[in-house]
Amino acid sequence: MTYLVGGEAPSESAGKRFRKLLDAPGILQLPGAHNGQAALQAKDAGFQALYLSGAAMTASMGLPDLGIITIDQVEFFIRQIVRSSALPLLVDGDTGYGETLNVMNMVRAFEESGAGALHLEDQLLPKKCGHLNDKKLASADEMAMKVSAAHRARRDLVIVARTDAAASEGIDGAVARAKKYIEAGADAIFPEALTNAEMFREFAKRMPGVKLLANMTEFGRTPFYTAKEFEEMGYSMIIWPVSSLRAANKAQADLYATIARDGSTEAMLPRMQTREELYRTLRYHDYEALDRSIVETVLPTIAA
Ligand SMILES: C[C@](O)(C(=O)O)[C@H](CC(=O)O)C(=O)O
């Protein structure tokens, strides 16, 4: 299948498809896909939905995750992932790129680009990775207004409200904010940077009936828990936001070091995706077959 045949694209909106997966039994597993190639590889591994991380997008552009990219740049990532994989995608909306109207503009832009869900956080700019120190928070009311704006702007997009409050306001503060964000129209809550299983359980216990997202980012404050363990703790979604980029970047650094050392890439061959694997992942032959089929339709062979 290729994205070039419009009739083969899913007819149901990405938002509706994302919501169905979220409502299905079991935890929805959302590995980060930082570009179209990663999306295809995740799809081939069997995942039904994906996550687009702000940290991974910016890092792939050689930039820090401080909220300095633009909506247009994010749309470029959303489109390539949706086109290549056709999977419902949860997109990192950071702080919403401004205030109420900017949030609404972002929601429209992301939904029109093919996103199925987004998350919006209660930090102030310059925002930071949720697992770092000294985050500056917006007031709960300011954030609730953004959530309400996102809710008003969306057609089917699923709205996840993230709170970064646990570090500075404790679980009580994070729960109070989360309840306010749900009242304002959020479909789900992302409690960021909880540091142990007790906190995850406590948060879930105090938010009964609310869909919750767990962030299993590496090198952060959350210890490793599996998807199953988060499900048992009461979570409905899990993201591994930056993992694909971290793995790819490490391999890339090794490649450059190898070339600098050997003047050759040969030692890296066992760790490279082969041409055959690349073309298979890209569905290269489907594009060729499509091209041939058009030629055959328009230029039928004329009997001599
Ligand atoms: C989820 C996150 O916002 C992201 O951009 O993917 C980051 C991930 C990270 O920096 O590890 C986060 O703030 O947790």
The ligand as a Gaussian input file, in Angstrom:
#p B3LYP/6-31G(d) Opt

LIG

0 1
 C        7.683000      13.558000      26.625000
 C        8.617000      14.663000      26.264000
 O        7.981000      15.894000      26.447000
 C        8.981000      14.597000      24.787000
 O        9.260000      15.659000      24.214000
 O        9.011000      13.509000      24.232000
 C        9.934000      14.650000      27.085000
 C       10.762000      13.411000      26.903000
 C       12.212000      13.524000      27.360000
 O       12.799000      14.628000      27.270000
 O       12.777000      12.518000      27.749000
 C        9.595000      14.917000      28.548000
 O        9.481000      16.108000      28.898000
 O        9.423000      13.972000      29.315000

